[in-house]
Amino acid sequence: MLASGPLLDPDERISAALVRTLPDAVTERLADLGNVPVAVPVLVLAAAYALRRGNRSGAVAAASAIALVPALVVPLKAWTARPGPLEPWAAGYFPSGHTATAAVAYGAAALLLRPYARRPWPVPAALALTAATAAGLVLRGFHWPLDVLASLLLCVPLLYAVELAVVRGLRRGGPPPRRRRPGRPPPRAGRAPAPPDR
């Protein structure tokens, strides 16, 4: 069990200052964004869309990344056996599985959709959903701040691998359709030549 260390005291102080500063009804809904039945279907839909557009390697990498989340998180939880902020009798809070699920599901979905989106909304949306999940978990007292931070760092290599696979898939399947700049009309076709006089 991780019972000591230079980061634990500030982690506990930050948590004590933040827990239940917002109503539980609000923070529980935010934390629920990291539930598997909420986050994973978003990734499934994005992977299906990427497959339909011919990006098989991106879709497979995204599916592999979300499958690896429990394989990475569960052993770490068992090894660290850290108690929770509001449940000191329980163990297995470090790192946060909900944060990892949200980061990989929403992040990988954004990476899959970004090449085909007309505007750059997928990545900001994924960041907002992941941040909302993390905030809900800390504010409700389900996790310590370091639990959440560790999960986010754990997901960086997974998302980087997805990004590489998406780029590889785009090269194989051809570039996505070119995006027009907003406010600019499409180029006009030239006039067809007049038929010759007969």
PERA-V669821 format. One record per residue. RES is the residue in one small letter. SS is DSSP state (hx for helix, st for strand, lp for the rest). OMEGA is omega in radians with two decimals (999 if undefined). BURIAL is 1 if it has 24 or more other C-alpha atoms within 12 Angstrom, else 0. Layout:
res ss omega burial
RES SS OMEGA BURIAL
RES SS OMEGA BURIAL
This chain:
res ss omega burial
m lp 3.07 0
l lp -3.05 0
a lp -3.12 0
s lp 3.14 0
g lp -3.06 0
p hx -3.09 0
l hx -3.03 0
l hx -3.13 0
d hx 3.09 0
p hx 3.10 0
d hx -3.14 1
e hx 3.12 1
r hx 3.11 0
i hx 3.14 0
s hx -3.13 1
a hx -3.14 0
a hx -3.04 0
l hx -2.99 1
v lp 3.07 1
r lp 2.99 0
t lp 3.00 0
l lp 3.14 0
p lp 3.14 0
d hx -3.11 0
a hx 3.14 0
v hx -3.05 0
t hx 3.09 1
e hx 3.10 1
r hx 3.11 0
l hx 3.13 1
a hx -3.12 1
d hx 3.09 1
l hx 3.11 1
g hx 3.07 1
n lp 3.14 1
v hx -3.12 1
p hx 3.11 0
v hx -3.00 0
a hx -3.02 1
v hx 3.08 1
p hx 3.07 0
v hx 3.12 1
l hx 3.13 1
v hx 3.13 1
l hx 3.12 1
a hx 3.12 1
a hx 3.10 1
a hx 3.11 1
y hx 3.13 1
a hx 3.08 1
l hx -3.13 1
r hx 3.11 0
r lp 3.06 1
g lp -3.12 1
n lp -3.09 1
r hx -3.08 1
s hx 3.09 1
g hx -3.13 1
a hx 3.14 1
v hx 3.13 1
a hx 3.13 1
a hx 3.11 1
a hx 3.12 1
s hx -3.13 1
a hx -3.12 1
i hx 3.09 1
a hx 3.14 0
l hx -3.09 1
v hx 3.12 1
p hx 3.14 1
a hx 3.10 0
l hx -3.00 1
v hx -3.03 1
v hx 3.10 0
p hx 3.12 0
l hx 3.08 1
k hx -3.13 1
a hx -3.10 0
w hx -3.09 0
t hx 3.12 0
a lp -3.13 1
r lp 3.08 1
p lp -3.13 1
g lp -3.14 1
p lp -3.10 1
l lp -3.12 0
e lp -3.09 0
p lp 3.11 0
w lp -3.13 0
a lp -3.13 0
a lp 3.08 1
g lp -3.10 1
y lp -3.08 1
f lp -0.05 1
p lp -3.09 1
s lp 3.11 1
g hx 3.12 1
h hx 3.12 1
t hx 3.14 1
a hx 3.12 1
t hx -3.14 1
a hx -3.08 1
a hx -3.09 1
v hx -3.10 1
a hx -3.11 1
y hx -3.14 1
g hx 3.14 1
a hx 3.08 1
a hx 3.13 1
a hx 3.14 1
l hx 3.12 1
l hx -3.05 1
l hx -3.02 1
r hx -3.11 1
p lp -3.04 1
y lp -3.10 1
a lp 3.13 0
r lp 3.10 0
r lp -3.04 0
p lp -3.11 0
w hx -3.01 0
p hx -3.09 1
v hx 3.06 1
p hx 3.12 0
a hx 3.13 1
a hx 3.11 1
l hx -3.13 1
a hx -3.14 0
l hx 3.12 1
t hx 3.12 1
a hx 3.11 1
a hx 3.09 1
t hx -3.11 1
a hx 3.13 1
a hx 3.13 1
g hx -3.13 1
l hx -3.12 1
v hx -3.08 1
l hx 3.11 1
r hx -3.11 1
g lp 3.10 1
f lp -3.10 1
h lp 2.96 1
w lp 3.08 1
p hx -3.14 1
l hx 3.06 1
d hx -3.10 1
v hx -3.14 1
l hx 3.12 1
a hx 3.13 1
s hx 3.13 1
l hx 3.12 1
l hx 3.13 0
l hx -3.06 1
c hx -3.09 1
v hx 3.13 0
p hx 3.12 0
l hx -3.12 1
l hx 3.08 1
y hx 3.11 0
a hx 3.09 1
v hx 3.14 1
e hx 3.11 1
l hx -3.13 1
a hx 3.10 1
v hx 3.13 1
v hx 3.11 1
r hx 3.12 0
g hx 3.10 1
l hx 3.12 1
r hx -3.13 0
r hx -3.06 0
g hx -3.09 0
g lp -3.10 0
p lp 3.06 0
p lp 3.13 0
p lp -3.09 0
r lp -3.13 0
r lp 3.07 0
r lp 3.03 0
r lp -3.14 0
p lp 3.08 0
g lp 3.14 0
r lp 3.11 0
p lp 3.10 0
p lp -3.14 0
p lp -3.12 0
r lp 3.11 0
a lp 3.11 0
g lp 3.14 0
r lp 3.08 0
a lp -3.14 0
p lp 3.14 0
a lp 3.11 0
p lp -3.12 0
p lp 3.08 0
d lp 3.13 0
r lp 999 0
